[in-house]
Every structure is written in structure tokens, then in C-alpha cells.
Amino acid sequence: MNPEENSTELSMEEAEIALSEQQLVRREKLLKLQAEGRDPFAAVRWNHSHHSSFIKQNFEALENQDVSIAGRIMSFRDIGKASFIDLQDKEGRIQVYLNAEGLGAEEYAHVKSWDMGDIIGVEGYVFKTRRGEISVHAKRMELLTKALEPLPEKYHGLRDPEQRYRRRYLDLVMNSQVMETFKKRTIIIKAFRDYLDNVGYLEVETPVLSTIASGAAARPFVTKSNALNLQLYLRIATELYLKRCIVGGMERVYEIGKNFRNEGIDIRHNPEFTMIELYQAYADYNDMMELCENLCASAALKACGSTKVNYQGTELEFAAPWRRLSMMDAVREYGKIDFSSVKNDEEARELAKKHGLVEELKKKLEDCSKGDILNAAFEKFAEKELIQPTFILDYPADISPLTKQKPGDPSMTERFEAFVYGRELANAYSELNDPIVQMDRFNQQAKERELGDDEAYMLDEDFVSSLEVGMPPTGGMGIGMDRLIMFLTDSYSIRDVILFPTMKPVQ
């Protein structure tokens, strides 16, 4: 075993040279192995019987029993007549004890030429060392894959965030916490599926490519079908197709999948991200609030063992009930602005000037409505204050084109967004099902696009046609799965919970 960890005091330049030398040494070893008829890449399979954590958890039943394990060499300690290997598999690490007596002198000498990072198979029996460590005493070992590149040395590891994201495979090998994060990701998504399946929802799949990008206010990715000679868009939301399923009589549907938005990249946004959207006939946004609470609490319990989780030093409680607050009340509480007395758009524009909201607006002040300015005030003053899970209710109709109006107040809609730690987590409506009003809303959005808002909704005439067939009263909701996973794994950036986040190519 070559000591590859003695480079802690090398300069970066010297470390790069040493790395290249180690790569050459490993390739020479590979050629030697192949010449000896021991090609490690010729191995087809290894019939392993147990994983590391199972052996440790069931030591009493397995003591002195033969097992077969496989994994990666993470350390090798040669003490002369015997050696110890730390072997890492998908569940953790276990120590392997080997000596000439157990393997034979020739084979023991061969094994000692292996390197850290090599993938091996081990057959042996389970025992405890004199120091009490559960181990496998090797009787047979095989090199299954030769690692031609050394692992990052253990003192400095793989710490550069960009390198961690670009080389996630190394990040998973070297950082057990990263592996746990992605195991939890699977648990969280499965918790959502289990809950919805148990209450009668049907999981469906809808198109990723479409001739219209709608269902959200976002900028799409554009592509082209050569076969159809047609411009297509990657979906920005699954909403309009899922509502078509409700029209068709499915009553309760959901889809967990990728959406694509051609927008900025930061700690909360990645162009490709995972959402769940779900729709329930004969329900409204109050039903969606209850469902949101139950889904998130269930996921927290299964992934973390509690509805209370620590995120970046703050304890978050996901158990119901979450706080409910209207958008207007939130602006009054956190921004000290009372929009209830604002009679028209012109008065709202004066408020925008007075409270420094002009720069927050997505279009020219003279084109903004009272609803646009209320929303800008909420985003500036209130959003960052919503740390514990909170529902913000009753959004303006002019920024909610797919939502039913609030009974008694046509300027507002039955819509909520859920916020955690100052970040939007979910968006839900009592869905608009009047095709005439929906067409009017789409036409208004078309005017917004003409004014330069390239995130305004596109007109989907086929969707309006589906509403003419008849969609029952429906509650719908979308939840950003990546953001929820960030909260439940205490991950600072969305890139920490996406296995292979979008990265600019290395120049």
C-alpha cells in the first residue's frame, strides 16, 4: 500500500504533480495486473450476502458466521504480519482484518499492493477485534475495479463547492452526510407518494414538451422538433394538463417531475427542478392548505423522525396548524401599509412611490395595477419575515389568472402561497373553471406580454376548450420538492439537494 495521505504540507502545485505521479503509478499497476492475468476490469459480478450496517446491527447472530461483502477501500493500515482495511459500501463502513495465515502468503502480498479507492470483494467470518470493533476476518479477497485516480486526501477532502457539484460521485464517496441527504430525498418523495396514494390520488405523467408554455409566470426554454418542423417548449408547470385529467373524470391526480425555467441560478433556484402538482375535484384552497400541512409533516416525520427540524440554526415546526394570514394583513403587519383603504390603481401607484416600491415592480409604474403594487409590497416587506410555516391567503385577481375570485370581493382570489424561512414553498388555488372568464384572463395576459412581460401566461385555447366540456370545482396545489428537501436536510443551497445541478462548462 502506497501512503497517499502524506501530502498535507504540499503546495497546491506540488499536490497536482504528486497526483499525476500517483495516476501514473496506478496505471502501471493495472498493466502489471493485466499481464499477470488478474485484470480487475474483467470481473463480472460479486455475490455479496450482507452490507456493513446489517452486520454491525446483527453481530450476535452473525458472530463467527461467513459473510460476503463488497465496497471501496477507504483506508489501509499495514502492521506487518496483519493489515486492516476500512471498506465502504452504500450503508457505511466496516473493518476488514487480513493476514498471511487467512489468505496465504502470496495472496496477502498481492492484496497489500492495492490502493485506496479500489473496489473489492471480501469473503470471511464476522468477529470482534481485541479493541471491540466488529470486523470481517478475510479468507478470500478479489479486486473488482481498479481506481485509476486517487481519492481526495482525507485531511482536506473535496471542499470546493463547485468541485463537489461537478464531481458529485466523489462528493458521495468522501462525505457521508451528502449520501444521507440524498437518501432522505428519496424518503421525502416517497412519503408524498405514499400519503397521496393512500387518500385516493392517481399518479399520472404529462408532456414535458409542448407547443405552449403555460401554467406559471416564468420564462421557458425553447427547442424545436425536426420531425414536425415545430417550435416547442420545455414545460414550466404541469398544471394545465393535470386539469384536463380532472375534466376527464380522474378527480384526484398528481405528478412529481421536472419543470424547466429559463431564469437565474442562485441558492434557491436551478433551471431544472422538481415539483409536485396535484388537483382534487370538489375541493377548494382550504382543502389544499390542510393537505399541504399533512404532506409536509408526514415527510418530516419519515425523514427526520420529528415534525420539528433545525434549518441553518432555526427550529422549524411543520406540524399543523400553520399560521394563516391574508396578503393585505401581512403587508399591514410587516410593511405598515394599509391597502384596504386604497380605492383604485392611481392611489396604489402613489403608495408605491411613497414606500420605495417602484424598483420592485416588474413593469412600468403607469402599467401597474393595485394588485401588482400590493404584491410588490408583500415581497419587499413581509416575505422575509415568514420564518415558521405560514399560509399567505387571498392574492389579487390581476396576478392570479387561473384562480377563482373570492366570494364578495372580485378583486381578490382564493389563492394561497406557503412560506417557510422567508421562501415560497407552495402555491395553491381554488381553480378557475369558468371558460369565459378564463379566456378573458388569458387575453389580459396576452396584453401583459405585449407590454414586455415575457413571463406572462401564454394563451392555451385547447385548455379553454377543455373547460367548456366542464371541470368540477377543484382545488390545486404545487409544492417545490427541492426547497422542502433543503429544509428537511438542513441544506444551504438547492444545489446541495440536486444530485447533478446545472453548471456552466469548465473553460
PyMOL commands that set and color helices and strands:
alter all, ss='L'
color gray80, all
select helices_A, chain A and resi 12-35+40-42+52-57+59-62+100-103+105-111+161-166+168-174+176-198+239-247+285-304+327-335+339-341+345-354+358-360+365-367+370-385+397-399+435-450+461-469+481-489+494-496
alter helices_A, ss='H'
color red, helices_A
select strands_A, chain A and resi 66-78+82-89+92-99+119-128+134-145+202-203+209-210+222-225+230-234+252-260+272-281+308-311+314-317+323-326+390-393+405-406+409-413+415-420+423-430+474-480
alter strands_A, ss='S'
color yellow, strands_A
deselect
rebuild
show_as cartoon
